[in-house]
Structure formats: C-alpha cells, structure tokens
Amino acid sequence: MALSGLDIYKLLPKTNCKECGFATCLAFAMALAQKKVSLDKCPHVTAQAREALESASQPPVKLVTIGAGEAKTEIGNETVMYRHEQKFYHPGAVGFLMEDTLPATAIDERLGKIEGLRFERVGQVLKPEIICLKNSSGKRDPFLGLLKKAMSASRLAIALYTDDAVVLEEALKLCGPIRPLVIWDDDATLEKAATIAKNYRAALAISAGSVEEAAALTDRVRKSGVDEIVINIKGKGLSDTIQDFTLIRRTALKKNFRPLGYPVMAFTGSSGQDQELAEAVSYILKYAGIVIVKNIEKEFVFPLLVARQDIYTDPQKPVQVEPRIYEIGKVSTHSPVLVTTNFSITYFTVAGEVESSKVPSYVICCDAEGMSVLTAWAAEKFTAERITDTIAKSGIGQMVSHKRIVLPGYVAVLSSKLEELSGWNVQVGPREASGIPAFLKGWK
C-alpha cells in the first residue's frame, strides 16, 4: 500500500531546512505522497528512512523511454486516473505496423508516407512516434533488411517484434544507441529476451492475455534485470482490453501494486478504417501508452493525433499563443487591424479566416490568460482597459495610417468605452470567425 503524507512525514528529518524547495518537511511529505517530487530532493533523509520510503518516492506507473535524440519518446509516469484531477503528462505514442512480408516497393511507399505524417494544429506539431517492425516471415534476412530501410528512411523510434532471440540480438546490434522497444510474445523464452534487452539497454514489452498473467510476467522480467517494461494485452476485443487497461491503471495508482505499475500498449484489430480509428482513439482515451495501427492515410492519422492532443492538453492551462501583433499576408499601412484573445484555438480560427479572405491584416492578440473571447470578457480578462493597454504597447499606431480597429462582435458592448480610452475608431466585427472574410472584403 502507498504511504500517506503523514506516514512519510514521520520518516523525514523534520528540520524544515527548505533545501528541498518546500517550506516545511510536511509540505514535502504531502508532495511525495502525491508522486509530485522525488525523495532525492531531501538531502538529510537517513538510509533507513530512504529504504522505507522507496516505494513512495517512485512513480506509480514507470517511466519508459524508447528511442533517442529526435526520436526519443517517453511514456508512463502518470499519477492520476482522470485528466481533470490534475493532468496526463506523457501522451500515448502512435505507431505503425510494418511486416517484413511486404514487397520491397510497398515497404518503400509505406515508409515514405509515414515520414510525411506531420501536421500543425493550434501552434503545435502533431506527429506519430514509432514504427513497429514485425518479423512475420520468421526469417532473418527480410527482418534485418526491413530494419535497415526503416533506420535510413525514418526519423521515428523503432519497435522490434520478433520471437527469434538470434534475430533480435542481430537487430539490436544494428540499432546501436537508438534504444528500440522489444516486443516479445513467447513466455517460455522470456528470460532470454529480457537478458538480451538488458544487455542493449532496450525496453521490453511482454505479451499477456490477462491482468494476472501480466503481473506474473513483469515480475519475471524485473528479476532478469529489466526495469523498463510495457504491458501488451493481446487476444481480446476492444471492450475487454479497455477494462484490463483500466484495472491495471487503477491497481497501480490506488494500490501501488508494482507488478502492474507499467505503461500498457495495444495493437488495433479492426479491419475497416472507421472502425480502426474508433478503436485506436478508444485506446488513447483509456490509458494506452502505445497504440500500433495499420492505416497510414492522412485522413485516418490526423483525427487520431488530434484526439490525443486534446486529451493530453492540461485542462487547467489552456493552450495559448504569444500575446503580440501577428501579420497575416503582405500587410501595409492601410491593412485592417483586428483584436482578439490569445487562446490558441481562437487565434488560429481567426487567422485562418483572415487568410481565406485574401485581405492582408494585422491581428492583435491580447493577453487573456488563454481564454476565449466570451470567457475572457466574463472573467474580466478581455476588457476595454486591457485592449487599450495592448494597443498602446504593441506599437500598432506606428504601423498603420488609420486608427480603426475591429472588435469581435460578441463583445460589442466594449466598443464605446474602448473608443473613449484608446482614441481609436472601433468597428464591431462579426460574432463568428466564419463571417470575417465577407466583413474584410467590405472593409475600406
């Protein structure tokens, strides 16, 4: 069982030295109980206390690192069941299955498409993380040939899926320092695979048909010296797999049960594109650290990455853009000036509509703490005073030859006061961003 904050406090030196960054030892103990800080932050903890507190200082779900450099991907290390309790830290990695039985031309085409799967949304770059190479042929040369192609043509992390220990070791030698994930199905030779993974500092995914089996297998792997483990639940449908994922997460977090304190992964089994997308999104929503899919088309991958982005955005901290002037198109001194908030979705929606209007414009983003227009107005974060201050500090007056500014239609109530405070002529724009193109085309 996990120790409470008071249990931890009793084992601390109680000096209140503040060297850990907390005001008191009690505050540090509470943070340690919530897995928000490491025990290493306390410089005065005794060896006996350290041993007793070891389980409390470790994250309930082990952090697992796959890949290196640009391809480095971290999964696990989560501390809550539900996003609104705090936030989810490490987005589940999206990977693509590549089998060595594919023709060479199909492999090249697939690798090329995968490299092109990069998207920008609300100022963030969305991309997959893993290529999963499966030794479906059961032969050495096709698998190693596929690995060589993937390493030269892709910037993603690599997962090696084989049950041939000799082939696995040769593949890990080829990988060098890039730290692939090893996926192993054969229980009978699990210790052998764990030894190889340990020698090459690779994480190991064990394949289990049930939660109980997973706990037993992770215990065997840990005794072999591998501590970066991923649990692969196989042979079940979507509903049963999600139930297992939820049970694993709850047992790790609520009971601090170490054999299940690892990230989980799943392979999609649906045949149709729509069904596979629904399955993959469901796994992302319900705790999957890795989801391996078959489809690589943009119309499939983009909504999957968007769903992941939404779930792993901190609900207590909206995605924001920098509050400043943005120039859209080839602006001039006669260009319109629009004002909005710095909530990223608001800004990029406005910017997209301005761009489609083909009327070069300035967009001033006010610092509204990442809130949308109406929310910021209701919270008094988007007021005539704040907009006036932003106009003055931005220097827009020296960039245009007019003194006209377009205010979002939803906050038209601010127009009179804004004119009075700023000295600018305020024009009330459309309520919805979709009305911006028509509005700007009639702007003179």
C-alpha positions as CSV (number, residue, x, y, z in Angstrom):
1,M,0.0,0.0,0.0
2,A,1.1,3.6,-0.7
3,L,2.2,5.7,2.3
4,S,0.1,8.7,3.2
5,G,1.7,12.2,3.6
6,L,1.7,11.8,7.4
7,D,3.3,8.4,7.2
8,I,6.1,9.8,5.1
9,Y,6.5,12.9,7.3
10,K,7.2,10.6,10.3
11,L,10.2,9.2,8.5
12,L,11.6,12.6,7.4
13,P,14.3,14.5,9.4
14,K,11.7,17.3,10.3
15,T,14.3,20.0,10.0
16,N,12.3,22.3,7.8
17,C,15.6,23.3,6.1
18,K,13.8,24.3,2.9
19,E,16.7,22.8,0.8
20,C,14.1,20.5,-1.0
21,G,12.3,23.6,-2.3
22,F,9.4,23.3,0.1
23,A,8.6,25.5,3.1
24,T,8.3,22.6,5.6
25,C,9.0,18.8,5.8
26,L,5.2,18.3,6.0
27,A,4.7,20.1,2.6
28,F,7.5,18.0,1.1
29,A,5.9,14.8,2.5
30,M,2.5,15.7,1.0
31,A,4.1,16.3,-2.4
32,L,6.0,13.0,-2.2
33,A,2.8,11.1,-1.3
34,Q,1.2,12.6,-4.5
35,K,4.2,11.5,-6.6
36,K,4.9,15.1,-7.5
37,V,8.5,15.1,-6.3
38,S,11.4,12.7,-5.9
39,L,12.8,11.7,-2.5
40,D,16.3,12.7,-3.8
41,K,15.2,16.3,-3.2
42,C,15.7,15.8,0.6
43,P,19.4,16.0,1.4
44,H,19.1,14.9,5.0
45,V,17.0,11.7,4.8
46,T,18.6,8.7,6.5
47,A,19.4,5.4,4.9
48,Q,16.7,3.6,6.9
49,A,14.1,6.2,6.0
50,R,15.1,6.1,2.3
51,E,14.6,2.3,2.2
52,A,11.2,2.7,3.8
53,L,10.2,5.5,1.5
54,E,11.5,3.9,-1.7
55,S,8.0,2.8,-2.9
56,A,6.5,6.2,-2.0
57,S,9.2,8.1,-4.0
58,Q,8.7,6.0,-7.2
59,P,6.1,6.9,-9.7
60,P,3.1,4.6,-9.6
61,V,3.5,4.0,-13.4
62,K,7.1,3.5,-14.5
63,L,8.6,6.0,-17.0
64,V,9.7,4.1,-20.1
65,T,11.9,5.7,-22.7
66,I,12.0,4.5,-26.3
67,G,14.3,5.9,-29.0
68,A,17.0,8.5,-28.7
69,G,17.7,12.0,-29.9
70,E,14.9,13.5,-32.1
71,A,13.0,10.1,-31.9
72,K,13.1,9.9,-28.1
73,T,9.6,9.1,-26.8
74,E,8.6,8.8,-23.1
75,I,5.5,7.0,-21.9
76,G,4.1,6.2,-18.4
77,N,4.9,8.1,-15.3
78,E,1.2,9.1,-14.9
79,T,-0.2,9.9,-11.5
80,V,-4.0,10.2,-11.9
81,M,-6.9,8.2,-13.2
82,Y,-8.8,11.1,-14.6
83,R,-7.5,14.1,-16.6
84,H,-9.4,16.7,-14.6
85,E,-7.8,15.5,-11.3
86,Q,-4.5,17.1,-12.4
87,K,-3.4,16.3,-16.0
88,F,-1.9,13.5,-18.1
89,Y,1.9,14.0,-18.7
90,H,3.1,11.7,-21.4
91,P,0.9,11.3,-24.5
92,G,0.4,7.8,-25.7
93,A,2.7,7.1,-28.6
94,V,1.2,6.3,-32.0
95,G,3.0,3.7,-34.1
96,F,2.5,1.9,-37.4
97,L,2.8,-1.8,-38.1
98,M,5.3,-2.8,-40.8
99,E,5.6,-6.5,-41.6
100,D,8.7,-8.0,-43.3
101,T,6.5,-10.0,-45.7
102,L,5.6,-6.8,-47.6
103,P,7.1,-6.4,-51.1
104,A,10.1,-4.0,-51.3
105,T,8.1,-1.4,-53.3
106,A,5.3,-1.5,-50.7
107,I,7.8,-1.0,-47.9
108,D,9.4,2.0,-49.6
109,E,6.0,3.5,-50.3
110,R,4.7,3.0,-46.8
111,L,7.9,4.4,-45.2
112,G,7.6,7.5,-47.5
113,K,4.0,8.1,-46.4
114,I,4.8,7.7,-42.8
115,E,7.5,10.3,-43.0
116,G,5.0,12.8,-44.4
117,L,2.6,12.4,-41.5
118,R,3.3,15.7,-39.8
119,F,0.6,18.2,-39.1
120,E,0.3,21.6,-37.4
121,R,-2.7,22.4,-35.2
122,V,-3.2,25.4,-32.9
123,G,0.5,26.1,-33.0
124,Q,1.6,22.5,-32.1
125,V,3.2,20.0,-34.4
126,L,1.4,16.6,-34.3
127,K,3.3,13.5,-35.5
128,P,3.5,9.8,-34.8
129,E,6.4,8.4,-32.8
130,I,7.0,4.7,-33.6
131,I,7.4,2.2,-36.4
132,C,6.8,-1.3,-35.3
133,L,8.7,-3.8,-37.4
134,K,7.2,-7.3,-37.2
135,N,9.1,-10.5,-38.1
136,S,6.1,-12.1,-39.7
137,S,8.2,-14.1,-42.1
138,G,10.1,-15.8,-39.3
139,K,13.3,-15.3,-41.3
140,R,16.4,-13.3,-40.5
141,D,17.2,-11.5,-43.8
142,P,13.8,-10.0,-44.6
143,F,13.5,-8.7,-41.0
144,L,17.0,-7.2,-40.9
145,G,16.5,-5.7,-44.3
146,L,13.3,-4.1,-43.2
147,L,15.1,-2.7,-40.1
148,K,17.9,-1.2,-42.3
149,K,15.3,0.5,-44.5
150,A,13.4,1.9,-41.6
151,M,16.5,3.3,-39.9
152,S,17.6,5.1,-43.1
153,A,14.2,6.3,-44.2
154,S,12.5,7.2,-41.0
155,R,13.1,9.6,-38.0
156,L,10.7,7.7,-35.7
157,A,11.6,5.4,-32.8
158,I,11.6,1.7,-33.6
159,A,9.9,-1.3,-32.1
160,L,11.2,-4.8,-32.8
161,Y,8.6,-7.5,-32.8
162,T,10.1,-11.0,-33.0
163,D,10.3,-14.2,-31.1
164,D,13.7,-15.3,-32.5
165,A,16.4,-14.5,-30.0
166,V,19.2,-14.7,-32.5
167,V,17.5,-12.3,-34.9
168,L,16.6,-10.0,-32.1
169,E,20.2,-9.7,-31.0
170,E,21.4,-9.0,-34.5
171,A,18.7,-6.4,-34.9
172,L,19.7,-4.7,-31.6
173,K,23.3,-4.6,-32.8
174,L,22.2,-2.8,-35.9
175,C,20.2,-0.3,-33.9
176,G,23.2,0.7,-31.8
177,P,22.3,3.6,-29.4
178,I,18.8,4.3,-30.6
179,R,17.1,2.2,-27.9
180,P,14.3,0.4,-29.6
181,L,11.4,-1.3,-27.9
182,V,11.5,-5.1,-27.9
183,I,8.1,-6.8,-28.2
184,W,8.2,-10.5,-27.1
185,D,5.3,-13.0,-27.2
186,D,7.0,-16.3,-26.2
187,D,6.6,-16.8,-22.4
188,A,8.9,-19.9,-22.5
189,T,11.9,-17.8,-23.6
190,L,11.0,-14.6,-21.8
191,E,14.1,-14.6,-19.6
192,K,16.3,-15.0,-22.6
193,A,14.7,-12.0,-24.3
194,A,15.0,-10.0,-21.1
195,T,18.7,-10.7,-20.9
196,I,19.2,-9.5,-24.4
197,A,17.1,-6.4,-23.9
198,K,19.1,-5.7,-20.7
199,N,22.5,-6.0,-22.5
200,Y,21.4,-3.5,-25.1
201,R,19.5,-1.2,-22.7
202,A,16.2,-1.7,-24.5
203,A,12.7,-1.5,-23.0
204,L,10.8,-4.8,-23.2
205,A,7.1,-5.3,-24.0
206,I,5.7,-8.5,-22.6
207,S,2.5,-10.0,-24.1
208,A,-0.2,-11.2,-21.8
209,G,-3.7,-12.5,-22.1
210,S,-4.9,-11.2,-18.8
211,V,-4.1,-8.8,-16.0
212,E,-3.0,-11.6,-13.7
213,E,-0.7,-13.0,-16.3
214,A,0.8,-9.6,-16.9
215,A,1.6,-9.2,-13.2
216,A,3.4,-12.5,-13.2
217,L,5.4,-11.8,-16.4
218,T,6.6,-8.3,-15.3
219,D,7.8,-9.9,-12.1
220,R,9.9,-12.4,-14.1
221,V,11.3,-9.7,-16.3
222,R,12.3,-7.4,-13.3
223,K,14.1,-10.4,-11.8
224,S,16.1,-10.7,-15.0
225,G,17.3,-7.1,-14.6
226,V,15.0,-5.1,-16.9
227,D,13.1,-2.3,-15.3
228,E,11.6,-0.5,-18.3
229,I,8.6,-2.7,-19.2
230,V,5.5,-2.3,-21.3
231,I,2.4,-4.5,-20.9
232,N,0.9,-5.7,-24.2
233,I,-2.6,-7.1,-23.7
234,K,-3.3,-9.4,-26.6
235,G,-6.1,-11.7,-27.9
236,K,-9.0,-9.6,-26.6
237,G,-11.6,-7.4,-28.1
238,L,-11.9,-3.6,-27.6
239,S,-14.2,-3.7,-24.6
240,D,-12.2,-6.3,-22.7
241,T,-8.9,-4.7,-23.4
242,I,-10.1,-1.3,-22.1
243,Q,-11.4,-3.0,-19.0
244,D,-8.0,-4.5,-18.5
245,F,-6.2,-1.2,-19.1
246,T,-8.4,0.5,-16.6
247,L,-7.9,-2.2,-14.0
248,I,-4.1,-2.1,-14.5
249,R,-4.1,1.7,-14.1
250,R,-6.3,1.7,-11.0
251,T,-4.3,-1.1,-9.3
252,A,-1.0,0.7,-10.0
253,L,-2.3,4.1,-8.8
254,K,-4.7,3.2,-6.0
255,K,-3.0,0.1,-4.6
256,N,0.6,1.0,-5.6
257,F,0.9,-2.6,-6.9
258,R,4.4,-2.6,-8.5
259,P,4.0,-5.6,-10.9
260,L,1.3,-3.6,-12.7
261,G,3.0,-0.2,-12.5
262,Y,4.0,0.0,-16.1
263,P,2.5,1.6,-19.3
264,V,0.3,-0.5,-21.5
265,M,0.1,-0.9,-25.3
266,A,-2.3,-2.3,-27.8
267,F,-2.5,-3.3,-31.5
268,T,-5.7,-2.4,-33.4
269,G,-7.5,-5.4,-34.8
270,S,-10.4,-3.7,-36.7
271,S,-10.4,-4.1,-40.5
272,G,-12.3,-1.0,-41.7
273,Q,-10.7,2.4,-41.5
274,D,-13.6,3.9,-39.5
275,Q,-13.6,1.0,-37.0
276,E,-9.9,1.1,-36.6
277,L,-9.9,4.8,-35.9
278,A,-12.6,4.4,-33.3
279,E,-10.6,1.5,-31.7
280,A,-7.3,3.5,-31.7
281,V,-8.9,6.6,-30.2
282,S,-10.6,4.5,-27.5
283,Y,-7.2,3.1,-26.5
284,I,-5.7,6.6,-26.4
285,L,-8.6,7.8,-24.2
286,K,-8.2,4.8,-21.8
287,Y,-4.6,4.8,-20.8
288,A,-2.7,3.2,-23.7
289,G,1.0,4.2,-23.6
290,I,1.4,3.0,-27.2
291,V,-1.1,2.2,-29.9
292,I,0.1,0.4,-33.0
293,V,-2.2,0.9,-36.0
294,K,-2.2,-0.4,-39.6
295,N,-3.7,2.5,-41.5
296,I,-1.3,5.3,-42.6
297,E,-3.6,7.5,-44.6
298,K,-3.7,11.2,-43.5
299,E,-7.4,11.3,-43.1
300,F,-7.0,8.4,-40.6
301,V,-3.9,9.6,-38.7
302,F,-4.8,13.3,-38.3
303,P,-8.0,12.8,-36.2
304,L,-6.2,10.2,-34.1
305,L,-3.4,12.7,-33.3
306,V,-6.0,15.5,-32.7
307,A,-7.8,13.3,-30.2
308,R,-4.6,12.6,-28.4
309,Q,-3.7,16.3,-28.4
310,D,-7.0,17.2,-26.8
311,I,-6.7,14.5,-24.1
312,Y,-3.1,15.4,-23.2
313,T,-3.7,19.2,-23.0
314,D,-3.5,20.4,-19.4
315,P,-7.2,21.2,-18.6
316,Q,-6.1,23.8,-16.1
317,K,-3.8,25.6,-18.5
318,P,-5.3,26.4,-21.9
319,V,-3.1,26.3,-25.0
320,Q,-2.0,29.9,-25.7
321,V,-0.2,31.9,-28.3
322,E,2.2,34.7,-27.5
323,P,0.3,38.0,-27.0
324,R,1.5,40.2,-29.8
325,I,0.8,41.5,-33.3
326,Y,0.5,38.9,-36.0
327,E,0.8,39.9,-39.6
328,I,-1.3,37.8,-42.0
329,G,-0.5,38.3,-45.7
330,K,1.5,41.1,-47.2
331,V,0.3,43.9,-44.8
332,S,0.6,47.6,-45.5
333,T,-0.2,50.8,-43.6
334,H,-3.8,50.5,-44.9
335,S,-4.4,47.0,-43.6
336,P,-7.2,46.2,-41.2
337,V,-6.4,45.7,-37.5
338,L,-8.4,43.0,-35.7
339,V,-8.2,42.3,-32.0
340,T,-8.8,39.0,-30.2
341,T,-7.6,37.0,-27.3
342,N,-4.5,34.7,-27.1
343,F,-6.4,31.5,-26.7
344,S,-4.8,29.4,-29.4
345,I,-7.9,27.9,-31.0
346,T,-9.4,31.4,-31.1
347,Y,-6.3,32.9,-32.7
348,F,-5.8,30.1,-35.3
349,T,-9.5,30.2,-36.2
350,V,-9.4,33.9,-36.8
351,A,-6.1,33.7,-38.6
352,G,-7.4,31.0,-40.9
353,E,-10.5,33.1,-41.9
354,V,-8.4,36.2,-42.4
355,E,-6.1,34.2,-44.7
356,S,-9.0,32.9,-46.7
357,S,-10.3,36.4,-47.1
358,K,-7.1,37.3,-49.0
359,V,-7.2,40.7,-47.3
360,P,-3.7,41.2,-45.6
361,S,-4.4,42.2,-42.0
362,Y,-2.9,42.7,-38.6
363,V,-4.3,40.6,-35.7
364,I,-3.5,41.8,-32.2
365,C,-3.7,39.0,-29.5
366,C,-4.4,40.4,-26.1
367,D,-3.2,38.5,-23.0
368,A,-6.4,37.0,-21.7
369,E,-4.6,34.1,-19.9
370,G,-5.5,31.7,-22.7
371,M,-9.3,32.2,-22.5
372,S,-11.7,32.6,-25.5
373,V,-13.3,35.9,-26.2
374,L,-16.6,35.4,-24.3
375,T,-15.0,33.6,-21.4
376,A,-12.3,36.2,-21.1
377,W,-14.8,39.0,-21.2
378,A,-16.9,37.3,-18.5
379,A,-13.8,36.9,-16.3
380,E,-12.8,40.5,-16.9
381,K,-9.6,39.4,-18.7
382,F,-10.7,41.0,-22.0
383,T,-11.7,44.5,-21.1
384,A,-11.6,47.9,-22.7
385,E,-8.7,48.8,-20.4
386,R,-6.7,45.7,-21.3
387,I,-7.3,46.1,-25.0
388,T,-6.3,49.8,-24.8
389,D,-3.1,48.9,-22.9
390,T,-2.3,46.2,-25.5
391,I,-2.8,48.7,-28.4
392,A,-0.5,51.2,-26.7
393,K,2.3,48.7,-26.0
394,S,2.1,46.9,-29.4
395,G,3.1,49.9,-31.4
396,I,0.3,49.3,-34.0
397,G,-0.2,53.1,-34.2
398,Q,3.1,53.4,-36.0
399,M,2.4,50.5,-38.3
400,V,-0.9,51.7,-39.9
401,S,-2.0,55.1,-41.3
402,H,-5.5,54.8,-39.8
403,K,-6.9,54.5,-36.3
404,R,-9.6,51.9,-36.8
405,I,-9.7,48.6,-35.0
406,V,-12.1,45.7,-35.4
407,L,-13.6,44.3,-32.2
408,P,-15.2,40.8,-32.0
409,G,-19.0,41.0,-32.4
410,Y,-19.6,39.1,-29.2
411,V,-18.1,41.9,-27.1
412,A,-19.6,44.8,-29.0
413,V,-20.6,46.2,-25.5
414,L,-17.0,47.3,-25.1
415,S,-16.9,49.5,-28.2
416,S,-17.9,52.8,-26.7
417,K,-15.5,52.6,-23.7
418,L,-12.7,51.3,-25.9
419,E,-13.1,54.3,-28.2
420,E,-13.0,56.6,-25.3
421,L,-9.9,55.1,-23.7
422,S,-7.9,54.3,-26.8
423,G,-8.8,57.1,-29.1
424,W,-9.3,54.6,-31.9
425,N,-12.4,54.2,-34.0
426,V,-13.9,50.9,-33.1
427,Q,-15.7,48.8,-35.7
428,V,-17.7,45.9,-34.5
429,G,-16.9,42.8,-36.5
430,P,-18.8,39.6,-36.9
431,R,-19.7,37.4,-34.0
432,E,-18.4,34.2,-35.6
433,A,-15.0,33.9,-37.3
434,S,-16.7,32.4,-40.3
435,G,-18.1,35.9,-41.0
436,I,-14.6,37.5,-41.2
437,P,-13.9,37.0,-45.0
438,A,-17.2,38.8,-46.0
439,F,-16.5,41.5,-43.4
440,L,-13.0,42.2,-44.6
441,K,-13.9,42.3,-48.2
442,G,-16.2,45.2,-47.5
443,W,-13.6,46.9,-45.3
444,K,-12.2,50.2,-46.7
